[in-house]
Amino acid sequence: MQPVDWNEYARIAMGAWGIPPSEYRNMTPAEFWLIYDAKARQIEAAGGPVGPPTLDEIVLFERGIVERHRGHDA
């Protein structure tokens, strides 16, 4: 089992998901995984891979949504 990379989780939560740093610092692990599960369901609903996505897949999915949204605003 690999050690947990808490910096990676922070990067995802605050970067890709837009959670403010103060909220991330006060978040419980259960809250993080609840958001993760919601994001995973969004990926599956959008026709993404079946099964639990990796955190990197969630980040890429989130970036795709932002990029598509920006494209529609132009």
C-alpha positions as CSV (number, residue, x, y, z in Angstrom):
1,M,0.0,0.0,0.0
2,Q,1.3,3.4,-1.0
3,P,1.4,6.2,1.6
4,V,-1.3,8.8,1.3
5,D,-0.2,12.0,-0.6
6,W,-2.2,14.6,1.4
7,N,-0.7,17.4,-0.9
8,E,-2.3,15.7,-3.9
9,Y,-5.7,15.6,-2.1
10,A,-5.4,19.2,-1.2
11,R,-4.5,20.1,-4.8
12,I,-7.5,18.3,-6.1
13,A,-9.9,19.7,-3.5
14,M,-8.8,23.3,-3.7
15,G,-7.8,23.4,-7.3
16,A,-10.1,21.1,-9.3
17,W,-13.1,21.2,-7.0
18,G,-12.8,24.9,-6.0
19,I,-13.0,24.3,-2.2
20,P,-11.6,27.2,-0.3
21,P,-8.5,26.4,1.8
22,S,-10.2,27.2,5.1
23,E,-13.0,24.7,4.2
24,Y,-10.5,22.1,3.1
25,R,-8.5,22.4,6.3
26,N,-11.7,21.9,8.4
27,M,-13.0,19.0,6.2
28,T,-13.1,15.5,7.6
29,P,-11.9,12.6,5.6
30,A,-15.5,11.4,5.3
31,E,-16.5,14.8,3.8
32,F,-13.7,14.5,1.2
33,W,-14.8,11.1,0.2
34,L,-18.4,12.1,0.0
35,I,-17.4,14.8,-2.5
36,Y,-15.2,12.3,-4.3
37,D,-18.2,9.9,-4.6
38,A,-20.4,12.6,-6.0
39,K,-17.7,13.5,-8.6
40,A,-17.3,9.8,-9.5
41,R,-21.1,9.6,-10.2
42,Q,-20.9,12.7,-12.4
43,I,-18.2,11.0,-14.5
44,E,-20.2,7.8,-14.9
45,A,-23.3,9.8,-15.8
46,A,-21.3,11.6,-18.5
47,G,-20.4,8.3,-20.0
48,G,-17.0,8.1,-18.4
49,P,-15.3,4.8,-17.3
50,V,-17.4,2.5,-15.2
51,G,-16.0,1.9,-11.7
52,P,-14.3,4.2,-9.3
53,P,-12.2,6.8,-11.1
54,T,-8.8,7.8,-10.0
55,L,-8.3,11.2,-8.5
56,D,-6.4,12.2,-11.7
57,E,-9.5,11.2,-13.8
58,I,-11.7,13.4,-11.6
59,V,-9.3,16.3,-12.1
60,L,-9.3,15.8,-15.8
61,F,-13.1,15.5,-15.9
62,E,-13.4,18.7,-13.9
63,R,-11.0,20.5,-16.2
64,G,-13.0,19.4,-19.2
65,I,-16.2,20.8,-17.7
66,V,-14.5,24.2,-17.1
67,E,-13.0,24.2,-20.6
68,R,-16.3,23.4,-22.2
69,H,-18.0,26.1,-20.1
70,R,-15.4,28.7,-21.1
71,G,-15.9,27.7,-24.8
72,H,-19.6,28.4,-24.5
73,D,-19.0,31.8,-22.9
74,A,-16.8,33.0,-25.8
